[in-house]
Amino acid sequence: MERRQFVKEVANKMRKNMCDLFIGSGISAPSGFPTWKKFLLPYLESIGITLKEEEDLPLLAQYIVNKNMGNRNIISDAIFNTFAEEYPLNKYHNIISRFPVRTVWTTNYDNLLERTFSDRNPRVVSLEDSLVHPYNDTGLNIIKLHGCAKTAAKDIVLTKEDYDCFQFNKPKFAQRLREAIINKSILFLGYNYQDPNIQLIMTQAYHMMNEITNSHFILMCEITKEDGENDESFNQRKVRFDLWISELNRLGIRELVVPKSEYASVLLEIDRKAHESCIFVTGSHATASPEVEKRAQNIGRFLAEKDEVILNNGQSTGIGSIVLSSFMQHIIQNKEDMNKRIKIFPNPYIASPDYEDDPNLIPDLKSVRLSLVTNSEFIFAFSGGIGTIAEIEVARSKGRIVLPIICEKNDYDNPAIKRILDDESNVEMLKELVTNYMEIIEKREVPEDEDVKKAIQEIIDGKI
């Protein structure tokens, strides 16, 4: 599949909340966790088996258990000891943490995904009984199909017998995944699709829909010649890989194969495209001066004129309210569908004015604002107080670019504006995106309205 089309289709699915993630061990491996093959190697050697390139790993795990009189603990204990360790998150985790998805499936035993999405307070499901409880429809669900390093040994999917009996032993998991495959799209990452129970579920879903499935996607690294590998061996692996791709296509999975060095950049493109032209404007909750109010109105109107822009509103008073009002006026005058142009994110702190400047509430505010910021591609920030600073910090923690909106000379002394301009990484990206605007900022001058509009247009165009 062509890269641009792959990114576009996946991102569009995410924007519509029609895409789940399925994370395999390839995402955990860069953090230091052993691959399944490396994990099994010493146990296989102990029973006299030499591991080859293409092996039925669940069957080999079954051999190990059988050789030990059916005692699963020899491997399951090692799983708990190995995969319960605290390994660092890697670059892939940092990127996918920003994806606007609500369900993450995984066959991994480790807790890296729980930590990846920790600031979204995910509901982690590793036991079937947990599926009886209602889903977290507005938050994030992490479903661990093969169990977790912190659960009982009997819940770990490990051997050939476990795979053969998966649908009987874990029928709720199997059914829930089938429903996801039928009703939504799935993006497989770090996964080579050689997991027997997943392939069985995909095949069943395929037949349940009379051979018509949703589009599913898998991002893979291209195979390369290994050190010491001869041409015949490499060509055989390549032939098998290509045939496997054909089987994926038959089941409705469309692939993008890239060099390993480009894997992260594709994820970054999906992240940006999934939030493309979704903009959040923040600033002071206090009554604005005439100059500030006029600029906020002009920005709201200018953004509304851009058909591709979606305004994310956080139900704030002050700047946020002024921008929203101006944006809505344009939408109403042009008889556009407001639901397609504006997204509202609840803000419980508008319940009382006393909440706005309470520093004790900042940690909770950051948590509440995470969804808003994660679903915004860019943040435009006027001068503001501790709430604005909190939103800026959340935005930067998620890699979002924050553009300072300067209305008056004394804005340069505002703590929120200072927080933006003290962030060297953010400033460097702004210099590439909005060079002329940043030259004005560096001189501590007040940009004209046309300078601000030009900067906003350059950001929307994404000239980086």
C-alpha positions, -999 to 999 in steps of 0.1 A, spaced: 0 0 0 13 35 -8 26 53 23 6 85 19 -27 66 14 -20 43 43 -14 72 67 -45 91 54 -68 61 58 -56 52 93 -57 88 105 -92 93 91 -104 62 110 -88 75 142 -105 109 138 -139 92 136 -132 69 166 -133 39 142 -98 25 148 -84 3 176 -47 -5 181 -33 -40 183 1 -40 199 26 -68 195 60 -76 211 78 -56 184 68 -24 202 82 -37 235 114 -51 222 133 -18 218 127 -12 256 148 -42 264 123 -70 267 134 -103 250 116 -115 220 95 -146 224 122 -166 205 150 -154 228 129 -160 258 123 -197 249 158 -204 237 174 -216 270 144 -238 277 145 -253 242 182 -260 246 176 -278 278 154 -304 260 177 -307 230 159 -285 204 178 -261 182 156 -231 173 152 -224 136 141 -192 118 105 -203 113 91 -223 141 57 -229 157 66 -212 190 34 -222 209 41 -258 199 77 -255 211 64 -240 244 41 -270 247 71 -294 242 88 -277 271 58 -281 294 53 -317 283 89 -325 289 85 -312 325 55 -335 333 29 -309 323 43 -283 347 36 -248 332 54 -231 361 88 -236 346 79 -210 319 52 -190 336 74 -182 366 100 -169 342 74 -148 325 64 -132 358 101 -126 367 110 -112 333 80 -92 321 71 -78 354 103 -58 355 102 -20 349 118 -14 315 119 21 300 93 33 275 107 38 240 101 62 211 72 41 198 54 44 231 59 81 232 42 85 198 13 61 202 4 77 236 -9 106 215 -31 85 192 -69 93 196 -80 57 202 -102 43 229 -92 6 228 -58 -10 227 -55 -48 223 -23 -66 230 -8 -101 235 21 -86 254 26 -96 291 45 -65 302 31 -33 316 46 -9 291 12 0 276 -3 7 310 25 31 316 24 46 281 -12 56 286 -10 62 324 -21 99 322 -53 88 305 -62 65 335 -68 35 313 -90 6 323 -68 -25 321 -86 -58 313 -65 -90 316 -91 -113 331 -123 -123 313 -145 -115 343 -136 -79 340 -154 -77 306 -187 -83 325 -184 -47 338 -194 -18 315 -168 -5 291 -151 28 296 -167 45 266 -151 79 270 -117 68 283 -92 42 272 -94 5 275 -63 -18 274 -73 -54 268 -45 -80 274 -57 -111 255 -28 -133 267 -29 -123 303 -5 -102 323 28 -107 341 9 -98 373 -19 -123 369 -22 -160 378 -3 -185 357 -36 -201 345 -45 -169 328 -14 -168 306 -18 -179 270 14 -197 264 14 -232 248 -2 -249 218 -29 -262 241 -37 -226 253 -40 -215 217 -61 -244 206 -85 -238 235 -84 -200 234 -120 -196 222 -133 -221 248 -112 -208 277 -115 -171 269 -148 -168 249 -156 -133 260 -122 -120 248 -126 -138 215 -161 -125 210 -152 -89 219 -123 -89 195 -144 -104 167 -169 -76 173 -141 -50 171 -128 -65 138 -163 -65 123 -174 -30 135 -141 -11 134 -107 -10 118 -76 -22 136 -40 -10 132 -15 -38 140 18 -25 153 49 -45 163 31 -76 152 38 -102 126 4 -118 126 17 -153 133 -3 -155 165 -26 -186 159 -56 -174 179 -57 -140 163 -55 -155 129 -84 -178 138 -105 -149 150 -98 -128 119 -108 -158 97 -140 -163 116 -149 -126 115 -142 -127 78 -168 -155 73 -193 -139 97 -194 -109 74 -199 -130 43 -164 -124 32 -168 -86 35 -147 -70 63 -137 -35 74 -103 -24 62 -76 -33 87 -40 -21 86 -6 -34 96 27 -15 96 57 -37 92 95 -35 88 108 -49 55 129 -80 59 166 -76 54 195 -100 49 210 -111 82 247 -113 89 261 -145 74 228 -154 56 232 -168 21 212 -156 -9 191 -188 -11 180 -185 26 171 -148 22 152 -154 -10 132 -181 7 123 -158 36 113 -131 11 90 -155 -9 73 -166 24 69 -130 35 53 -120 2 29 -150 4 20 -141 39 12 -106 27 -12 -121 2 -29 -140 30 -32 -108 51 -49 -91 21 -73 -120 18 -84 -114 54 -89 -77 48 -56 -64 63 -37 -39 41 0 -35 47 26 -9 46 62 -22 46 89 3 54 126 2 64 130 -2 101 145 33 102 112 48 89 88 30 113 87 58 138 83 85 112 52 67 98 37 67 133 45 104 136 27 111 103 -4 92 115 -4 111 148 -3 145 130 -28 135 103 -52 122 130 -53 156 146 -49 176 114 -63 211 116 -78 205 150 -69 237 169 -73 247 206 -71 284 216 -64 291 253 -57 321 274 -68 342 304 -102 336 319 -104 372 330 -122 400 311 -100 409 281 -89 444 272 -104 458 239 -72 450 220 -71 414 232 -108 409 226 -105 422 191 -76 399 183 -94 369 197 -125 377 176 -104 381 145 -86 348 151 -120 330 157 -134 344 125 -102 336 105 -101 300 117 -138 296 108 -131 308 73 -108 278 69 -131 249 59 -106 223 71 -102 237 106 -120 221 136 -121 242 167 -116 223 199 -133 242 227 -126 235 264 -156 254 278 -134 282 292 -145 317 299 -124 347 287 -103 341 256 -117 306 248 -153 320 249 -145 350 227 -128 328 200 -157 303 201 -183 330 198 -167 346 168 -161 311 152 -197 302 157 -210 334 142 -193 326 110 -205 290 110 -241 302 115 -240 329 89 -227 304 63 -252 277 74 -226 251 80 -229 220 102 -216 232 136 -211 196 147 -185 190 121 -166 222 129 -166 224 167 -157 197 193 -166 204 229 -145 190 257 -161 192 292 -145 214 318 -157 207 353 -138 237 367 -162 262 352 -187 252 379 -172 278 403 -150 309 398 -131 298 429 -117 268 409 -99 289 382 -69 300 403 -67 273 428 -31 258 425 -42 227 444 -64 218 415 -37 220 388 -28 183 388 -65 174 383 -69 201 357 -40 187 337 -56 153 338 -90 167 326 -73 187 298 -53 158 285 -80 146 261 -85 181 248 -48 186 241 -42 151 227 -70 157 202 -55 191 190 -28 194 164 -18 229 175 -24 252 205 -26 289 202 -20 306 236 -28 341 247 -14 354 280 -30 337 309 -26 324 345 -19 290 361 -46 273 342 -32 284 308 3 274 319 -10 239 329 -26 235 294 6 246 278 26 221 298 3 193 290 5 202 253 43 202 253 44 169 272 25 154 242 47 170 216 22 197 205 34 230 191 22 260 210 21 294 192 22 325 215 -4 351 206 10 385 215 -15 413 217 2 439 239 38 447 249 33 436 285 23 401 273 61 393 272 61 395 310 32 371 313 41 338 329 22 317 303 39 335 274 73 332 292 66 294 296 62 291 258 92 312 249 115 295 274 108 261 257 138 258 233 124 228 215 90 246 209 107 278 198 129 259 173 99 243 157 81 277 155 112 292 138 108 266 111 71 269 108 65 307 112 99 323 106 87 359 101 64 358 131 92 345 153 115 373 141 89 398 154 87 379 187 124 378 192 124 416 189 97 417 216 74 437 193 36 434 190 27 416 157 0 432 136 -32 412 129 -20 403 94 12 389 110 -8 367 133 -31 355 105 -1 347 83 15 327 111 -17 308 117 -20 300 79 16 288 78 9 265 107 -22 251 91 -3 245 59 23 227 79 53 242 62 79 223 83 
